[in-house]
């Protein structure tokens, strides 16, 4: 079959995006509602792929060694992320692991009987439901219910590798080039924040801190930062964004967009202006007759765009509305000096370099305007809104940068852009090196090297040996102390759940008897 690989990858991408919602529907919703919902989503997916005539040959023939190298790099990238528990886990994994534990150990929907709190007093004595972006964990949690914690973590590790492999494939497909440069930019894409960090923090603080916020609660994370901290909201969002740029049929746009809401409502918000652009673009591509316009409208109002999108959007919205933290939307005034420094370093300078090439492309202005506006709003916890709603715009800015590097090889601005890409690699490089260093120390603490170092003449070497000895029976990599989101020591508990008595979703849609 012609272009079998491309067909397989497109089908796999749609399955990857859809499966978590199907598991959620069957696991959390009453059977009388779940069966028709699953039917609508499956039919929508099937119709999305029916007569999908945009298959391509992306040129992987006779490139087995290069394919294997790419696959190894992606595996190492994920291995050092802490996903699966095979290397250093950042602070946020306290809560990520707790969610996975609860999805494995509790019946679905997950209901907590809250008691013993010293904080979060408003939840004391109440029954609460887990309400969060749980979709990314659901395939692994399902495996964990059968095979246990280790099986679930390994499944999560593999699920992430699959998602990133699909995303990378469609990046290569977008640029018609199977290139290591694309992968490296994808991994190390960041911003010029190191300049602001150097003006704000000491070298020691930069090296030992998990993160350095030089602009207060304003932060636009690197791709590696997103993967290593909030993978559950990021990986599927990236895949959906790059699929949209691969000129998917208009009849599928809203359906995929709705599934993004289930994986991350923040990325869903950030993607909205681009969805409007993609739908408008589908009509302005050619000078259409009245009949042509009606045909395009008929295509846009497809079953999957109307019924598929509507059912996914409605169920997800009702579920998320059960969490009161979703209502804390506010406008934030900013120190304008800090704000202008932030936007200049995070995307302003790089965007200015690309102005000449993209000054006639609306997508360029949509990304910039979004990134200019986002810092002035707040929703949820601390930096969440700024750092997550920016995911689509930052990813699209990366796509424009890759295209610039590929197409403008003789432009002097391209040289400066490449230098910026190297400088912008600092956040990702720090995350990767930090994880590697801790993994090395943990490995050393489990070997006889501790004793060998303690017998050396150099007192600094001996001191390091004694410190390693103290770590011998401790796990400095894994953040798994909470065990459950309902742990009384979880000071952010209310961000993860809602009282069932206040929940329309629980009262009228969710399964009972948990």
N, C-alpha and C positions, 0 to 999 in steps of 0.2 A: 504494500500500500504506500502510495506516494506520501512523503513527509510524515512517516509514521511516528518519528520521535516528537515532532512538533504537536501532532494530534494527541499523543500520550501525555505530554507535558501540560497542554491546555486542559485536558480532561482531569488530570491530577490536580491542577490548580483550583478548578471549580470544586472538586471533591474536598480538597484541603480547607477551602473557605466555608463549605456548606456543612460538613460533618459535625463540627462542634454544636451548631444550632440544632441539628437533628437529634443529637444526644441529649441536649438540654430539653428539647420538647418532649421526648419520650421519658426522660428521667424526672422532670419537674412539674409537668402539666397533666391534668386529668386526662384519662384515656379517651373520653368522649370528645375532647377538644384536640388532643394530641394527634389522633389518627388523621382528621382532615387537614390539620396544619402540616404534618409531615407529607401528606399527599400533595398539597399545594407547592411545598418547597421542592419536592422531588420532580414534579411535573415542570416547575419553573426551571430547574437545573437542566432537565432533559431538553426543554425547548430552547434554552440558552445555547446548548451545544448542537442542536439539530441544524443542519445546513450551515454549519460554521465553515465558511469557505475562505477563511483568511490564513490557512496553514502555509508555513514557509519552511524552506530548508536553511538552517542556520549555519551550515558548514562545519559540522563536527567530524566529518569523515576523515580517517587517517590521522586523528589527533588524540589517540587514546592516552598517550603519556601526559599531554596537557590537561586532558579531562581528569585524570587521576590526580595530578598536582593540584588542580583547583579543588577537587573534592577533599584532599588532605588539608589544604589551607582552611576550608570551611569547617572541617571537623575540629581542627586545632583552635580556631576562633571560638567555636561553641564550647569546646572543652575548657577553655580558660575563662568562660563567662560565669561559671558556677552553676549553670543549669545542669541538673542531674546530680549535683553534689560531688563532682570529680575535681574541683579546684576551688579557689577562694570565692566565697559568696559575699557580695556587698551587703550593706546594712539592710536594704529592702527585702532581702531573702528571709529575714525573720518572719515577715508576713506572707511572702510567697509560699514558703514551706508550710506555714500554718494552714493556708487555704487548701493546699494539696492534701495535707493530713485530713482535714475535715471532709473534703470531697470523697476521700477513701473510707474514712471511719464512720461517717454518719449516713443515714438513709437520705435519699433525695426527695424533696428539697431539704436542705440542711437547716435544721431548726435547733436553736440553743435555748436552754433554760438558764437564764442569767442569774448568778448569785455570787456573793462574796466579793463584791467590788468595793475598792477604796476610792476609785475614781469612776467617771461615767455613771454617776448615781442615778441619772434619769432612766437607765436601763435595768437597774436592780430589781430582781423579782419578776421580770417580764420574759415572755417568749419572743425570740427574735429570729429572723430568717437571714441567712447569708445572702447579701445582695452586692455583687461586684462583677467585674469583667472576668468571669470564670470560664468563658468559652475555651480559651487556649489550653486550660488544664483538663478539660473534660475527657478527651480521648485517653489521656494518660491515667486519669483517675479511674476510669472504667477498667483499664487493665490492672490498676492497683487494687481494685476490689477483688480481683481474681488472684493476682500474683503477689500482692503485698507492696510495701513501700519501695523496695529496691527496684522491682519491676516497673513501678510507676515512674520513678526517676529516670530509669534507662529509657523508657518510652518517651518521656518529656525531652530528653536529650536527642533522641532520634527524630521526634516530631519537629524540633527546632532545626535540625540539619536539613530535613526535607523542605521546610518552609524557606530557608535561606537559599537552598539549591534552586528551588523554583524561582525565587526572586532574582537570583543571579542569571538564571537561564533567560528570563524575560528581559532583563537588562541587556544581555547580549543580543537577544532577538530584536530589541528596539533599535540598537545601533548597528545591526547586521554585522556584528563582529564578535567572535569568541576570543576575548582579550583578557589577559591578566591585568592590564591597566584598569579595566572596568572593575574587576574584583578588588584591587588595591584601593581605588578611590572609594568604592562602596564601604570597605572596612574602615578606612582611615579618614573618611570625610568628617570634617569638623569645622572649626571656625578659628578666628585669630584671637581667641580669648586668652591665650598665653600672655599677650601683651598687657591686658588688663590685670591678669593674675600677678604678673611680675611687679606691677605698680602697687599691688594691694597686700601681697603676702610675702613672707620670707621664704627663702629657698627650702629651709627645713620644713616649714608648714606645707609647701607645695608637694614635697616628696612624701611626707608621711600621712597627709590627709586623704580621706576617701574622695572628697570633692572640694573645690575652691570656688565659692560664689562671690565673684568680685563685684557683682552688680545687685547685691541683695537677693530678692526673690525673683529676679529676672534671670532666666537661664534657657539657652537653646542648646540642647545636648548634641553630642556627636552621635553618629550611628552606633559605634561600639558602646558608648555610654547608655544609649537606649536599650541595646541588647542586653547589657550586663546588669541593668537596673530594672527595666520595665518590659521585659521580653513579651509578657502576656498581652500588652497593648500595642506592640510594635510590629512583630514579624508578619502577622496576617495583614495589617494595615499597609505595610510596604508592598506586599504581593498584590493587593487590590489596586494600589496606586499605579504600579508598573503595568498591570493588566490594562488599566484604563488608557495608558499612553500607547499601548500596543494596538490601538485602533479596534477595540472590541466593537461588535455591532451595537448600534444605539438601543436595540431592543433588550440589551442586557445591562445597561448602565445603572439604572435605578435599583435593580435587583442586587447587584454586587455592592452598591452603595449602602443599601439597607443592612446587608450582612456585616459591613464595617461597623455599624452602630453596636451590634452585639459584641464585637471584639474590643471596641474602644469608642466610647461616645465622644471623647476628646478629639481623636483623629477624624471621626465623623463630622464634627463641627468644622474642623480645619479644612476638610475636603469639600465642603458645601459650595463655595464660590467656583471651584474647579469643575464640579459636576454641572453647574449652570453653564459654564463655558463650553464643556464638551457637548452638551445637548444643543446649545445654540450653534456651535460650529458645524454640527451635522447638517444644518439647514443652509448654511452660508458657503458650503464647499463649492457649489456650482450655482449658476443661475437657473433656478428651478421654475418650471411651469406650475400652474395651479395644481395640476395632477401630480406633479412631482412632490410638491409640498404636502399634499394629502397622503401620498405614499409614505413619506417620511414620518408624518404624524401617526399614521397607522402602525408603522414600525416601532415608534417610541411608545405608543400605547399598547404594548404587547402584554400577553398574559403575565409573564414574569415581572415586567415593570409595574404592572398595576396590582395584581393579586399577590405575587411573590413578595414584592417590596412592602406592600401594605401589611401583610400578615406578620412579616419579620419585624417591621418597624413598630407595629402596635404591641406585639407580645414583649419585645425588648423594652419599649418605653414604659409599659405597665410594670415590668419587673424592676427596672432601675428606679422608677418613681417610689418604690417601697423603701428606698434609702433616702432619709431626709437630707443628707449632705448634698444631694443633687440640687437642692433648692437654694444653696448659699451663693447665689450669683451676685457679684458686686463690681462696681467701678473702682479702680485703684489709681489715685494720683501718684505721679512719679517725680523724683528729683530729675529735672530736665537735663542737667549736666551729665548725670550718670546714665540717663536714658540715651542721649545722643552718643555717648562713648560706647554704650552697649550695642546699639544698632549698627554703628560704624564697624566695630570689630566682628560682630556675629555674622553679618551678611552684607552690610552697606558697601564696604570697599570692594569685595568680590563682585557684587552686583554692578557696581559702577564700571568695573573693568569690562563687563560683558554687555554694556549698554549699546554700543555701536552695532553689535550683531543682532541683538534681540529687541531693539527699540520699536519694532513694528509688530511684535508678538504679544498678544494679550496675556498669555500665560505668565510671562515675565513680570508684568505689572501686577497681576493678581497675587503672585507669590510675594512680591515686595510689599504691597499694600497690606497683605495679611500679617506679615511679620512686623510691620510698623504698628499695627493696631493691637495685636494680641497682648502685649505686656500691660495694657491698661485695664485688664479684666481679671477677675478672680472667681473660681468655682471649685469646690471640693477642698482638698488639703494643700496648703502652702504653695509650692511651686507647680503643682500639678497642671493647672490650666495653661500656663505659659509654656511649660516644657512639653506638653502632650498635644495641645491644639496646633502647635507649630510643626508637628511631624510631617504632614503633607507638604507644606510650603518649603521646608528645609530639604526634603527628599527631592522635590521638583527642582529646586535650585541646584542640587547635586546633578540631576539629569542634564540641566542646561550647561553645567560646567564640563561634564564628560563630553557632551556634544561639541563644546567650544574647543576642547583639547584635541578632539579628533579632526575637526574641520578647519581650524585656523592655525595650522602649523607654522606659518610664516609671519604671523602677526606678533609684534613685540608685546602686546598685551597678554598673549598666551604664555609667554615666558614668565611674566609677573604672576599670572594666575597659577602656574605650576609651582612657583615659589610659595604662593599663598597656600596651596594645597599641602605642601610639605610642612609649613608652619602650623597649619590647621590640623595636622595629624597629631599634634601634641596630646589632646585629651584621650584619643583612642590609644596612642602609644603608652601613655601613663597607665591606663586601665589594664592593658595587656601585660606590661612589664610588672606592674604591682601584683597581678594574679600569678604570674610566673615566679616572682620572687618568693611569695608566700608558699607556693606549692613546693618550691625548692627547699625552703627552710623546714616545712613539714616533713618532707621526704628525708632530709638530713637528720631530723630529730628521731627518726625511727631506725637509724642505722648506728653502727659502731663509731661513726665519725665523731660523736660527742666525746667519747673516751679519748680518742686520738688527739683531739684538739686540747683537751684538758691536760694532757701530758707534755705540751709544747712549752718552750722556754719563754716565748713572748706572752706577756701578761694579758694583752688585748685578745690574743687568740684563745688563751685559756678562759678568759671571761666569756667569750662568745660560746665556747664549748659548754660552760656551765649553764648558760642561758638556753642552749639547745636541749640540755638534759632536763631542764624544767618543763620543756614542751613535749617531752617524750610520750607522755600518756594523755596529752590534751589534743583536741582537734581545733586548730586555729583557723580552719578553712570554712567550716559549715556553720551557718546561722540557723539553728533549729531548736532554740531554747523555749520558744512559746508553746510549740506543740499544737495549739489550737487558737483560732482567732478569739475565742471566748475566754482565754486566759485572763484572770484578773489583773495581771501585770501589763496587759496590752492597753496602753494609754490612748491608742487611736481606734479602739474597738468600734465606736459608733460610726466610723467611716466605712465599715465593712458590712453593716447589717441594718435592718429595720424592724421595728416592732410589728408583729403579725396582725395585731388588732387594728393597726392603722393602714394595712396593706390591702388594696383592692385586688392585687394579683393573688395574694395568698387566700383571701376569702372566697374568690369566685373562679379562679383559674388553676391554682396549684393543687397538686395531689395532697391528700390528707392522710393522717395516721402515722406521721413520722414522729 
